[in-house]
Amino acid sequence: MDDAAAEQVRARAEDAIARVDAVRASLDELLAAVQRLRGELGEGPRPAAPPPAIGLESARLVAIEMAVAGRTREEVERHLRASYGGPDTSAVLADVFGEL
């Protein structure tokens, strides 16, 4: 590598280091602003509470209503799991749709 090429590499490296230092300074300022805002907001918003667990009787009622409306077993199962979580609904689905 000749002297001119080496000088060009050195200059680019110094430029890259200067840019990294500028980005680091910006990130430090951003972090300080976020910490300041957190302090002003206190704890901040609380996460949403999970949906309440339902009993099997409530799940059975929902499953029956959906089946009457023409929903498939799979659709009802997805809905019960996504919307309510909680109890194992396989007995409810067997009661509403019959055994597989």
Secondary structure, 3 states (H helix, E strand, C coil): CCHHHHHHHHHHHHHHHHHHHHHHHHHHHHHHHHHHHHHHHCCCCCCCCCCCCCCHHHHHHHHHHHHHCCCCHHHHHHHHHHHCCCCCCHHHHHHHHCCC
